[in-house]
Amino acid sequence: MAEHHSNIQLDFVPGGCTGLWQPCNVGIQRLLKHEIRRAVRADVIVEALNLLELEEATHSKSESGISDASAIILEKGMKTL
């Protein structure tokens, strides 16, 4: 790094010290990260439920009355992520 980018200074942050070295990451940005995680989880749940409903509508239920959830494959491509 020093050879190609002499204006960048690297510092090692020991484990457990993020709050001391990056207080905004622990305080202010924590709320943003929490909201992003919540939104992503909600999106995955909606996608899975939609796929289950589609599976249920297109295929008959098994003897137990439950659709085959193993046929559900969530999108994991780089564009989606």
Sequence and secondary structure as in RCSB ss.txt:
>XXXX:A:sequence
MAEHHSNIQLDFVPGGCTGLWQPCNVGIQRLLKHEIRRAVRADVIVEALNLLELEEATHSKSESGISDASAIILE
KGMKTL
>XXXX:A:secstr
 TTT TT       TT HHHH HHHHTHHHHHHHHHHHHHHHHHHHHHHHHHHHHHHHS   TTS   GGG    
  TTT 
